[in-house]
Amino acid sequence: MGSGDLGVAYLGHSDGGPTVAIQVISPELAGNPGFRERFRAEVTAARAISGPFLASMVDADPDGPVPWLASTYVASLTLRQAIAKHGPLPESTLRVLAAGMAEALAQIHDAGVIHGNLQPGNVLLAANGPYVLGFGISPAAGTSTTQAVSGAVNGSLGYRSPEQALGQPGTRAGDMFSLGATLNFAASGREPVGEGPHGASADLPPSLREGIGGCLNQDPQARPTARQLVDDLSQHTVSLPSGDWLPPAVASDVAASAREIAVPAGVPAPPSYAPTPPSTVGGGISRRNLLIGLTGGAVALGGATAAAIALSSGSSPKTAPGPMPPRSTSPGGSPTPSGSSSPSAFPRINLTGPNATRAWSVVVDSTPHCLAASDSAVMLVGDKSTTFLDAAGKAAFSPLAMGRSFGATDIDSPTTFAAGVFYFLGDLPDGSPGLVAVDSATGKQKWAVPATDQDGDIRADPAYVAASGNTVYVCGSYVDGGGSSPDTGFIWAFDTAAGRVLWRTQGTDIDNVLVPPSGRYLLSGTAAGQTNSQVQMLDAANRGARGWKKPAPHAHYSQMGWPLTGSAHGLFVFGGDAIFAVDQATGQEAWHLKPGPDQSDVRFGIPFSSLDANTVYVPVGQDIVAVNAADGNVKWTTTLPPHVEFIAGLGDVGGGSARCSADTVFATDSTKTLWAIDAATGKARWKYNDPGQPDVGFKWTVGGDHVFIASNLTVTAIAAHG
């Protein structure tokens, strides 16, 4: 298809799969550690993001001898190409373009990622709508894939915000400025002159001038967020085209580019999201999708097709009785599981349920960074203090003058509750990171110990706290002064009675750690490339001594924080392209779940278990499959509406997004809706969505038979049974 600074782009297809664009990285770049790091970061960031206006990828291997990535191909022009040949776009096209770009940025920002290089070369005009691509590598660190393949970087500096022009790092507000500058260009046909502030172009139609003008405000705080812009655009009513969203001449060029590629018969076309501008999240994409653009086109939505899952006990899989009918033809559709019995042997539930009824809702003084709950109290860890609510939502106990000033990301797990004690990672009185234990019955501090370790510029970054028996564990990784990780993880074990250090271990073989609620064995997942990830047992009774190892192909264990593996019934449960359950002590396989023979593209999410450890729940895209932990037999599977996926089904970004009470499964989906599911039947008890929640979504936890939700300054309790 072409070549450029990144290497060579090829076109390929299989008999049963989509046409794909394959980017093979050049040997020179592959041998550059700095590029490898940036490329890996872009891959990791993109895996966390899904949305109908984001280009997506099928698979990638940033760590192989020859790095590559494969993306579903879709014919398109870049916005810059279209303007250069055909001039400014009309209002109807600009409206769809603005809405699509805003929704794409909202999805990127929701995942905690900054685009950093939004400009006309990174916006694609396809027959089925606009696409945003090229995020994750800022201009200072390297060019986007589209730019690199075409061998040019055109006008990027003019689309940078005033603060970026002064050398400050990219921010969400900076992305919004770039969006405004890009829309200005699309309306006027003129590149911005120099860096820094620009005004809204008089060429912008009145329906866009106020919103886009706000994006171009010199004060970052005065710019709208991406989600606010989506909502603002939805308030304006304009006449949209009934057919193509693109002007005829541009649509003709896009169609011509499609004819240049011989697409095999039978390959399904990507769904059309244009011309209606979006106002809500709605396009589910499978967890393997990734953002990339190539010469003459870009990736499209390429979700997994419906599948039959072969279930086995021991090491020899039992043959499923035959493929199941497809559950969904939507992109990102997840597989339909099948066990060793007939396809009708277990219920398949389509999730639908009433809106939740709140038990109570209160406003607190400061936004909680993280929370934990027992059956009688909720602990809210804020910026400077930690406060408590009782089961009725009333203030309980005296606040602790210790908080968590460094916040908590979606992948951190800085709190837990066990045996009547709250534990959290927060600030000690001297400002250093510490582990704090609090009596849940009185709210009084039991003990607090440092959770820090530093050698020169290398310091410990704790990200996960968990308790098991008489031991509480702190896990994390070492980072240097610039925030990058030297790939060394650590596990620290403390006595629950007094916080005394029991043992410590560290190593490059520790990436993502699971601490089961009982037992002597821990599990460490290690990222060793796209296909070479593995899990390893550590013996806590022997100071973290390493035990057996097992491969976990296509599992992504590169992050500390929420565990990406599970445990139940004396087994560890893990996997990526298959789910394996193995004996914790010996590593001997008890059962596994695999896709059917024609479903090699299916990827499983993060397994989690019931409180009694008798059931394993396996998210797969828009499905959750309930499996008997003892023998691997499927109990039921429950399915979200089309184009929506469980966050836990996205694998490496879904930690903490699915949990259990005694008889209820709670899980959030890609529309930021929380579902309560009857653990016995797979049917929904209720669903909950807060329209006022932050862009990153609400934080929540389970305590007793209630779920507790923190959304900005509001804390809400909902009974498991609604």
Secondary structure, 3 states (H helix, E strand, C coil): CEECCCEEEEEECCCCCCCEEEEEECHHHHCCHHHHHHHHHHHHHHHCCCCCCECCCCEEECCCCCCEEEEEEEEEEEHHHHHHHHCCCCHHHHHHHHHHHHHHHHHHHHCCCCCCCCCHHHEEEECCEEEECCCCCCCCCCCCHHHHHHCCCCCHHHHCCHHHHCCCCCCHHHHHHHHHHHHHHHHHCCCCCCCCCCCCCCCCCHHHHHHHHHHCCCCHHHCCCHHHHHHHHHHCCCCCCCCCCCCHHHHHHHHHHHHCCCCCCCCCCCCCCCCCCCCCCCCCCCCCCCCCEECCEEECCCCCCCCEEEEEECCEECCCCCCCCCCCCCCCCCCEECCCCCCCCCCEEECCCCECCCCEEEECCCCCCEEEECCCEEEEECCCCEEEEECCCCEEEEEECCCCCCCCCCCCECEEEECCEEEEEEECCCCCEEEEEEECCCCCEEEEEECCCEECCEEEEEEEEEEECCEEEEEEEEECCCCCCCCCEEEEEEECCCCCEEEEEEECCCCEEECCCCCCEEEEEECCCCCCCEEEEEEHHHCCEEEEEEECCCCCCCCCCCCCCEEECCEEEEECCCEEEEECCCCCEEEEEEECCCCCCCCCCCCEECCCCCEEEEEECCEEEEEECCCCCEEEEEECCCCCCEHHHHCCCCCCCEEECCCEEEEEECCCCEEEEECCCCCEEEEECCCCCCCCCCEEEEECCEEEEEECCEEEEEECCC
